[in-house]
Amino acid sequence: MTTENNNNDYGKTQNPTSGKAIASLVLGILSLVIPYVGLILGIIGIVLAKKAFYEIAQLNYNGKGMAIAGLQLV
């Protein structure tokens, strides 16, 4: 007797999360915490967020929310 559980997600593949989106979120947070250097980090975070949006749209990656949050923090 075999019991098959159809509620597992073991065989499904998940889209990867964009590394640029993660970096833009981290740089957005650091731009608020670190004085003076935060301006440069904020500019880099904006550029990475824009590149992450392009990467997410083209390659069907996850992480759009993180890219948006990175822009909001800057």
N, CA, C and O of each residue as an XYZ file, in Angstrom:
296
protein
N       0.834     -1.167      0.000
C       0.000      0.000      0.000
C       0.888      1.243      0.000
O       1.725      1.430      0.883
N       0.690      2.064     -0.988
C       1.474      3.292     -1.059
C       0.562      4.475     -0.792
O      -0.568      4.543     -1.276
N       1.079      5.383     -0.024
C       0.334      6.621      0.228
C       1.063      7.747     -0.487
O       2.244      7.995     -0.244
N       0.359      8.407     -1.351
C       0.968      9.487     -2.122
C       0.416     10.813     -1.628
O      -0.796     11.027     -1.608
N       1.312     11.694     -1.233
C       0.917     13.002     -0.743
C       1.084     14.006     -1.874
O       2.207     14.274     -2.302
N      -0.004     14.556     -2.355
C       0.056     15.500     -3.462
C       0.286     16.934     -3.012
O       0.296     17.841     -3.844
N       0.469     17.158     -1.741
C       0.640     18.514     -1.233
C       2.104     18.926     -1.100
O       2.388     20.019     -0.610
N       3.024     18.089     -1.518
C       4.433     18.454     -1.381
C       4.909     19.202     -2.632
O       4.355     19.043     -3.719
N       5.926     20.005     -2.451
C       6.491     20.792     -3.539
C       7.915     20.344     -3.865
O       8.734     21.142     -4.320
N       8.200     19.079     -3.632
C       9.566     18.604     -3.813
C       9.987     18.568     -5.280
O      11.152     18.817     -5.587
N       9.083     18.270     -6.172
C       9.440     18.140     -7.574
C       9.368     19.429     -8.359
O       9.782     19.469     -9.518
N       8.855     20.479     -7.758
C       8.673     21.740     -8.472
C       9.936     22.585     -8.394
O      10.638     22.602     -7.383
N      10.198     23.273     -9.476
C      11.340     24.181     -9.476
C      10.838     25.587     -9.183
O       9.718     25.953     -9.539
N      11.674     26.348     -8.540
C      11.333     27.715     -8.177
C      12.265     28.659     -8.925
O      13.451     28.372     -9.085
N      11.728     29.782     -9.379
C      12.551     30.766    -10.052
C      13.547     31.353     -9.063
O      13.201     31.578     -7.903
N      14.771     31.603     -9.498
C      15.764     32.189     -8.588
C      15.444     33.647     -8.282
O      14.760     34.326     -9.048
N      15.945     34.103     -7.167
C      15.783     35.501     -6.775
C      16.927     36.305     -7.361
O      18.076     35.864     -7.363
N      16.604     37.474     -7.852
C      17.607     38.343     -8.455
C      18.588     38.834     -7.392
O      18.183     39.384     -6.368
N      19.851     38.634     -7.641
C      20.886     39.111     -6.728
C      20.965     40.620     -6.698
O      21.299     41.211     -5.671
N      20.659     41.248     -7.827
C      20.664     42.711     -7.884
C      19.558     43.298     -7.019
O      19.734     44.364     -6.430
N      18.422     42.615     -6.935
C      17.329     43.084     -6.087
C      17.721     43.004     -4.615
O      17.423     43.911     -3.838
N      18.382     41.926     -4.239
C      18.844     41.778     -2.853
C      19.867     42.859     -2.530
O      19.823     43.466     -1.459
N      20.791     43.097     -3.462
C      21.826     44.106     -3.240
C      21.220     45.498     -3.132
O      21.670     46.303     -2.316
N      20.200     45.798     -3.945
C      19.588     47.123     -3.869
C      18.871     47.321     -2.538
O      18.877     48.422     -1.988
N      18.254     46.263     -2.017
C      17.612     46.359     -0.708
C      18.639     46.597      0.395
O      18.438     47.442      1.267
N      19.727     45.858      0.353
C      20.776     46.008      1.372
C      21.402     47.401      1.287
O      21.634     48.038      2.315
N      21.675     47.877      0.076
C      22.272     49.205     -0.066
C      21.296     50.303      0.326
O      21.710     51.345      0.836
N      20.002     50.084      0.096
C      19.015     51.054      0.542
C      18.982     51.173      2.051
O      18.866     52.274      2.590
N      19.085     50.047      2.734
C      19.116     50.061      4.203
C      20.400     50.724      4.696
O      20.365     51.541      5.616
N      21.531     50.374      4.087
C      22.805     50.951      4.515
C      22.878     52.445      4.232
O      23.540     53.182      4.963
N      22.202     52.903      3.172
C      22.240     54.338      2.866
C      21.531     55.151      3.942
O      21.825     56.334      4.111
N      20.607     54.540      4.670
C      19.951     55.234      5.770
C      20.775     55.208      7.049
O      20.697     56.126      7.866
N      21.557     54.162      7.218
C      22.271     53.956      8.479
C      23.627     54.658      8.491
O      24.020     55.222      9.512
N      24.334     54.632      7.383
C      25.697     55.163      7.342
C      25.667     56.611      6.841
O      25.227     56.859      5.718
N      26.123     57.559      7.645
C      26.127     58.948      7.185
C      27.240     59.199      6.165
O      28.258     58.507      6.168
N      27.043     60.180      5.302
C      27.973     60.641      4.266
C      28.199     59.612      3.165
O      28.005     59.922      1.990
N      28.595     58.424      3.511
C      28.809     57.367      2.521
C      27.463     56.875      1.986
O      27.393     56.286      0.907
N      26.407     57.119      2.745
C      25.080     56.683      2.364
C      24.600     57.267      1.049
O      23.809     56.632      0.352
N      25.055     58.453      0.693
C      24.678     59.062     -0.586
C      25.195     58.229     -1.754
O      24.473     57.982     -2.720
N      26.434     57.806     -1.658
C      27.024     56.981     -2.714
C      26.351     55.613     -2.754
O      26.057     55.092     -3.830
N      26.110     55.039     -1.589
C      25.442     53.743     -1.527
C      24.022     53.829     -2.076
O      23.544     52.892     -2.714
N      23.353     54.941     -1.832
C      22.009     55.134     -2.346
C      21.972     55.195     -3.863
O      21.079     54.628     -4.491
N      22.938     55.881     -4.448
C      23.014     55.972     -5.914
C      23.278     54.600     -6.519
O      22.666     54.233     -7.522
N      24.174     53.851     -5.923
C      24.462     52.499     -6.402
C      23.227     51.614     -6.246
O      22.939     50.789     -7.114
N      22.495     51.786     -5.136
C      21.273     51.018     -4.904
C      20.209     51.308     -5.946
O      19.499     50.397     -6.373
N      20.086     52.567     -6.365
C      19.116     52.931     -7.402
C      19.478     52.273     -8.725
O      18.609     51.735     -9.411
N      20.749     52.313     -9.086
C      21.196     51.703    -10.345
C      20.951     50.197    -10.322
O      20.477     49.628    -11.305
N      21.271     49.559     -9.209
C      21.053     48.112     -9.107
C      19.576     47.754     -9.143
O      19.202     46.722     -9.701
N      18.737     48.591     -8.555
C      17.297     48.321     -8.585
C      16.764     48.401    -10.013
O      15.951     47.573    -10.422
N      17.218     49.389    -10.763
C      16.787     49.511    -12.159
C      17.246     48.309    -12.982
O      16.493     47.796    -13.809
N      18.472     47.865    -12.758
C      18.962     46.678    -13.457
C      18.217     45.426    -13.016
O      17.994     44.517    -13.816
N      17.831     45.378    -11.741
C      17.075     44.231    -11.243
C      15.699     44.155    -11.886
O      15.226     43.063    -12.200
N      15.042     45.308    -12.090
C      13.743     45.306    -12.759
C      13.858     44.741    -14.167
O      13.003     43.970    -14.603
N      14.905     45.120    -14.873
C      15.120     44.603    -16.219
C      15.376     43.096    -16.185
O      14.825     42.346    -16.991
N      16.219     42.660    -15.244
C      16.553     41.247    -15.117
C      15.324     40.411    -14.739
O      15.140     39.306    -15.248
N      14.504     40.935    -13.861
C      13.294     40.224    -13.435
C      12.325     40.067    -14.603
O      11.717     39.011    -14.776
N      12.186     41.118    -15.397
C      11.260     41.067    -16.526
C      11.765     40.141    -17.632
O      10.973     39.417    -18.236
N      13.050     40.153    -17.901
C      13.606     39.374    -19.006
C      13.784     37.901    -18.653
O      13.485     37.029    -19.469
N      14.262     37.617    -17.460
C      14.615     36.244    -17.089
C      13.603     35.582    -16.167
O      13.801     34.444    -15.741
N      12.514     36.292    -15.856
C      11.451     35.750    -15.018
C      11.974     35.347    -13.628
O      11.661     34.268    -13.124
N      12.764     36.222    -13.029
C      13.292     35.994    -11.688
C      12.306     36.510    -10.647
O      11.382     37.258    -10.965
N      12.514     36.102     -9.408
C      11.784     36.641     -8.269
C      12.566     37.818     -7.698
O      13.735     38.016     -8.032
N      11.912     38.601     -6.832
C      12.610     39.672     -6.134
C      12.144     41.069     -6.485
O      12.806     42.047     -6.140
N      11.017     41.177     -7.164
C      10.536     42.505     -7.545
C      10.217     43.340     -6.308
O      10.470     44.545     -6.295
N       9.674     42.723     -5.285
C       9.352     43.439     -4.046
C      10.591     43.969     -3.360
O      10.573     45.064     -2.797
N      11.669     43.200     -3.400
C      12.916     43.669     -2.786
C      13.495     44.847     -3.547
O      14.031     45.774     -2.940
N      13.394     44.822     -4.868
C      13.889     45.940     -5.671
C      13.064     47.202     -5.405
O      13.609     48.302     -5.322
N      11.756     47.032     -5.273
C      10.903     48.181     -4.961
C      11.235     48.736     -3.579
O      11.309     49.952     -3.402
N      11.433     47.863     -2.609
C      11.780     48.303     -1.262
C      13.134     49.004     -1.248
O      13.316     49.979     -0.519
N      14.084     48.520     -2.043
C      15.383     49.181     -2.139
C      15.259     50.592     -2.672
O      15.958     51.492     -2.208
N      14.372     50.803     -3.648
C      14.141     52.147     -4.172
C      13.430     53.033     -3.143
O      13.728     54.223     -3.037
N      12.517     52.470     -2.406
C      11.777     53.253     -1.427
C      12.670     53.718     -0.281
O      12.463     54.802      0.264
N      13.644     52.923      0.081
C      14.525     53.282      1.203
C      15.514     54.364      0.824
O      15.985     55.111      1.682
N      15.827     54.450     -0.450
C      16.774     55.481     -0.884
C      16.011     56.760     -0.967
O      16.577     57.796     -1.312
